[in-house]
């Protein structure tokens, strides 16, 4: 059968026309999708800037659907879910990124870090630890170690926390000596609860050697020594702690006064407290001075005159209330009512306030119960700040 060249002459132009039309349709569709994706992205960004997170999430989901290969949109969406507390959805977004075989190593590490943060925020500490350990040797290693440190602190695994803190210090990520001392103190507290006082004392001595200017270890060691009838040792420990950390005077002077009275060292303790008060006036130091003076035989009004001395230096409702408490008023029958009103007024002023988050408490904390920051409570009370 002879081949008809006329069909070839007709077919080639037809195929060319059909190919050209198909390419035009593909280009047109691509342009439409490219226009839609940026439009959805910028719409989401606008909602985000206006703090309309629900609408922003919807816009970013639309953008991801239009262009599922865009990793940046996935990261933005995952971070939004985490900020809103929707940790399960954030985990799914970041796990989807990690499942992609074409994801570059930098984005893979970034997604791994984001996934670890999702687990941390959700309180899934075991999964967070596993995710963070996978970041060893990556550019996210410093951030991962800091997060791992926080993770171990939350789970109260002080031995592992100390190991990570040493690694951070060796990597020149800052000084962690004060925090390492806290970890030793926490372990000592557990030993005391288990009645292993010898081990607790060894740990507290290690804490003092680790951070000589951190007051907690000295205060807790003195409390242990007082509990085992070693008042002289307790007084010496507190005296050294006050010398090393004078700013911590308000939180240790009460124990110092009691130890001094118990071992007959009231006179040198008084001299040390007066020096501390002159350098930095404090109501707690004032109370300790009044306690020592009253115990030494001074008349009560003479001991309490220190509160008047304090009022001459600076106004203080707490000092005024303590002075009035022992005074005879002209209308003495109204004294209890006046004293009750003053005591009620000074309660908020006698609290301690976290400098990091503002959480207030009746007692002084070494780690804030609100934001978990170490050493964020000033030694002085709210009225003195």
ChimeraX attribute file (.defattr): number of C-alpha atoms within 10 A of each C-alpha:
attribute: neighborCount
match mode: 1-to-1
recipient: residues
	/A:1	3
	/A:2	4
	/A:3	7
	/A:4	8
	/A:5	9
	/A:6	8
	/A:7	9
	/A:8	11
	/A:9	10
	/A:10	10
	/A:11	12
	/A:12	11
	/A:13	11
	/A:14	12
	/A:15	11
	/A:16	11
	/A:17	11
	/A:18	12
	/A:19	12
	/A:20	12
	/A:21	12
	/A:22	12
	/A:23	11
	/A:24	12
	/A:25	12
	/A:26	12
	/A:27	12
	/A:28	12
	/A:29	12
	/A:30	12
	/A:31	11
	/A:32	11
	/A:33	15
	/A:34	14
	/A:35	12
	/A:36	15
	/A:37	20
	/A:38	14
	/A:39	15
	/A:40	20
	/A:41	19
	/A:42	15
	/A:43	17
	/A:44	26
	/A:45	20
	/A:46	15
	/A:47	18
	/A:48	17
	/A:49	10
	/A:50	10
	/A:51	11
	/A:52	13
	/A:53	18
	/A:54	14
	/A:55	16
	/A:56	25
	/A:57	20
	/A:58	16
	/A:59	24
	/A:60	23
	/A:61	19
	/A:62	18
	/A:63	25
	/A:64	20
	/A:65	12
	/A:66	17
	/A:67	16
	/A:68	12
	/A:69	14
	/A:70	14
	/A:71	18
	/A:72	11
	/A:73	17
	/A:74	22
	/A:75	19
	/A:76	17
	/A:77	23
	/A:78	26
	/A:79	22
	/A:80	21
	/A:81	21
	/A:82	21
	/A:83	13
	/A:84	12
	/A:85	14
	/A:86	16
	/A:87	23
	/A:88	14
	/A:89	16
	/A:90	27
	/A:91	23
	/A:92	14
	/A:93	21
	/A:94	25
	/A:95	15
	/A:96	12
	/A:97	23
	/A:98	18
	/A:99	10
	/A:100	11
	/A:101	8
	/A:102	10
	/A:103	15
	/A:104	11
	/A:105	10
	/A:106	12
	/A:107	15
	/A:108	19
	/A:109	19
	/A:110	20
	/A:111	24
	/A:112	22
	/A:113	23
	/A:114	23
	/A:115	28
	/A:116	28
	/A:117	23
	/A:118	28
	/A:119	23
	/A:120	23
	/A:121	16
	/A:122	16
	/A:123	14
	/A:124	14
	/A:125	19
	/A:126	14
	/A:127	14
	/A:128	23
	/A:129	20
	/A:130	13
	/A:131	20
	/A:132	27
	/A:133	15
	/A:134	16
	/A:135	20
	/A:136	12
	/A:137	9
	/A:138	13
	/A:139	12
	/A:140	17
	/A:141	18
	/A:142	17
	/A:143	13
	/A:144	24
	/A:145	21
	/A:146	16
	/A:147	19
	/A:148	25
	/A:149	21
	/A:150	18
	/A:151	22
	/A:152	19
	/A:153	17
	/A:154	15
	/A:155	11
	/A:156	14
	/A:157	15
	/A:158	20
	/A:159	15
	/A:160	16
	/A:161	24
	/A:162	22
	/A:163	12
	/A:164	19
	/A:165	23
	/A:166	17
	/A:167	15
	/A:168	19
	/A:169	13
	/A:170	11
	/A:171	10
	/A:172	9
	/A:173	13
	/A:174	10
	/A:175	13
	/A:176	18
	/A:177	20
	/A:178	19
	/A:179	19
	/A:180	22
	/A:181	26
	/A:182	26
	/A:183	22
	/A:184	24
	/A:185	26
	/A:186	19
	/A:187	20
	/A:188	26
	/A:189	19
	/A:190	14
	/A:191	17
	/A:192	16
	/A:193	11
	/A:194	10
	/A:195	11
	/A:196	13
	/A:197	18
	/A:198	12
	/A:199	13
	/A:200	25
	/A:201	22
	/A:202	13
	/A:203	23
	/A:204	27
	/A:205	18
	/A:206	17
	/A:207	27
	/A:208	22
	/A:209	14
	/A:210	19
	/A:211	18
	/A:212	20
	/A:213	21
	/A:214	22
	/A:215	27
	/A:216	25
	/A:217	29
	/A:218	28
	/A:219	24
	/A:220	21
	/A:221	25
	/A:222	29
	/A:223	20
	/A:224	20
	/A:225	20
	/A:226	19
	/A:227	11
	/A:228	11
	/A:229	12
	/A:230	16
	/A:231	24
	/A:232	18
	/A:233	16
	/A:234	29
	/A:235	27
	/A:236	17
	/A:237	21
	/A:238	26
	/A:239	24
	/A:240	16
	/A:241	25
	/A:242	25
	/A:243	15
	/A:244	15
	/A:245	16
	/A:246	16
	/A:247	17
	/A:248	20
	/A:249	25
	/A:250	24
	/A:251	21
	/A:252	24
	/A:253	25
	/A:254	19
	/A:255	18
	/A:256	30
	/A:257	24
	/A:258	21
	/A:259	27
	/A:260	24
	/A:261	20
	/A:262	17
	/A:263	15
	/A:264	14
	/A:265	18
	/A:266	21
	/A:267	14
	/A:268	12
	/A:269	23
	/A:270	20
	/A:271	12
	/A:272	16
	/A:273	23
	/A:274	17
	/A:275	12
	/A:276	21
	/A:277	19
	/A:278	9
	/A:279	11
	/A:280	13
	/A:281	18
	/A:282	18
	/A:283	20
	/A:284	19
	/A:285	22
	/A:286	23
	/A:287	21
	/A:288	23
	/A:289	26
	/A:290	23
	/A:291	19
	/A:292	22
	/A:293	20
	/A:294	16
	/A:295	14
	/A:296	13
	/A:297	9
	/A:298	13
	/A:299	11
	/A:300	14
	/A:301	13
	/A:302	11
	/A:303	19
	/A:304	25
	/A:305	13
	/A:306	18
	/A:307	22
	/A:308	15
	/A:309	12
	/A:310	18
	/A:311	16
	/A:312	10
	/A:313	10
	/A:314	11
	/A:315	12
	/A:316	18
	/A:317	16
	/A:318	19
	/A:319	22
	/A:320	16
	/A:321	19
	/A:322	17
	/A:323	17
	/A:324	16
	/A:325	18
	/A:326	13
	/A:327	12
	/A:328	10
	/A:329	11
	/A:330	8
	/A:331	7
	/A:332	11
	/A:333	10
	/A:334	10
	/A:335	17
	/A:336	11
	/A:337	11
	/A:338	15
	/A:339	16
	/A:340	12
	/A:341	12
	/A:342	18
	/A:343	16
	/A:344	11
	/A:345	14
	/A:346	17
	/A:347	12
	/A:348	15
	/A:349	18
	/A:350	19
	/A:351	16
	/A:352	24
	/A:353	25
	/A:354	24
	/A:355	14
	/A:356	15
	/A:357	14
	/A:358	14
	/A:359	15
	/A:360	19
	/A:361	17
	/A:362	13
	/A:363	12
	/A:364	20
	/A:365	17
	/A:366	17
	/A:367	15
	/A:368	22
	/A:369	13
	/A:370	12
	/A:371	13
	/A:372	15
	/A:373	16
	/A:374	16
	/A:375	20
	/A:376	20
	/A:377	24
	/A:378	20
	/A:379	22
	/A:380	22
	/A:381	24
	/A:382	16
	/A:383	16
	/A:384	16
	/A:385	10
